[in-house]
Amino acid sequence: MHILVVTQYFWPENFRINDLVEELILRGHQVAVLTGVPNYPSGKLDGGYKANPEKYSTYKGADIFRVPILLRGNHKLMLALNYISFAIIASIVGVFKLRNKKFDVIFVFEPSPITVGVPAILLRWLKKAPLVFWVLDLWPDTLKALGVRSKVILKAVGLLVSFVYQNCDLILGQAKSFVNSIQGRSINKQVKYFPSWAEPIFNSALLVDGGKVSQDYFNVMFAGNIGEAQDFPAIVDAAEILNNEDYIHWTIVGNGRMYAWLKDEIYRRGLEDKFTLAGRHDVEMMPTFFNSADLLLVTLKDEPVFSMTIPGKLQAYLQTGKPIVTMLNGEGAQIVAESGCGITCRAGDSAGLAKAVRRLSKMSESERNIMGQCGIDYSKREFDRIMLINRLENWMGQLSENGIGSVVK
């Protein structure tokens, strides 16, 4: 198949779409990627790209068509303009760059924002190619959860969401809870459950021994975006509750819009000795970090939309063979409880998180290893990479063969 991937984020930015593109290439498909210039999560243009843009014009055999966009910066207004700029510029410059290209199917990766669907819909019309839209973030629900209160803005975004969904041929929801919500805005459209998977690099057998932060520490590790949704105030509260338990240490790997706040808050509370802020690293380095962890942490704020979400890092965590502690509600917590891979507490419950960490720290290593193995077993059953990509490939194959408006089995 000739597949066009439309995504605002792509390599060297670290998203699961990179792995999907690589796998589709290995399976013999021809893939082109329409994306923006890399500036996630720092809000600044990626240094490597800035020095040598041509180096980032192909990826594992896929051609990359980049369009200029307003950078994310460190302000909510700039973030909004960043979203809007990709939708507009990709619909003009991107369409022009792809003017002589033919595609059998268009695939949209939407971790956020929904505006990524605008250029994809235009290309669907122009190329007469069916459109598959993978929803990893529910709009406008997420905007409301992150503090947007304007009824005008929320209604306008809701109308945009409905427009995007109604112009798709197949919509995929990353969590089972997403399906009903999507169906409510996409009348008579096909909606299927399609979760994320863990990239092969996170396989427990491939973890690299990087050494613990200290052999005397019980190392609780959070890896990923440091943003508003992850509820870092509650994480710091839990660390403060455990401040007198010197053997418990917190390692934060990643970057994001809350990084500066987190650094200042740790200093303000006198918790510098309790935290290691490791910063952002390439995905190839993550097995080394995970190997140094005793416990992996997943958190989301106490908001209805986040209770419907499976955090993307959870699939990676499950495959590492490390026990997991969650401070979140809904489907993500249910996975941890069902699998037996760790302990859960409710979103926003810093005291509950502190209690769970303390309890896990007092378990024997063999008890924690059993939990880790439960996570691996569950991952193989529910989130196997090959199984899921086979399913997606089959759906795209049916659509490419039968065209716009066809039904997939």
Secondary structure, DSSP 4 states (H G I P E B T S, - for coil): -EEEEE-S--TTS--HHHHHHHHHHHTT-EEEEEEE---TTTSS--HHHHH-GGGGSEETTEEEEEE-----TTSHHHHHHHHHHHHHHIIIIIHHHTTT---SEEEEEESS-GGGHHHHHHHHHHHT--EEEEESS-TTHHHHHTT---HHHHHHHHHHHHHHHHT-SEEEESSHHHHHHHHHTSTT--EEE------GGG-GGG------S-TTSEEEEEES--SGGG-HHHHHHHHHHTTT-TTEEEEEE---TTHHHHHHHHHHTT-GGGEEEEE---GGGHHHHHHT-SEEEEE--S-HHHHT---HHHHHHHHHT--EEEE--THHHHHHHHHTSEEEE-TT-HHHHHHHHHHHHHS-HHHHHHHHHHHHHHHHHH--HHHHHHHHHHHHHHHHHH-TT----
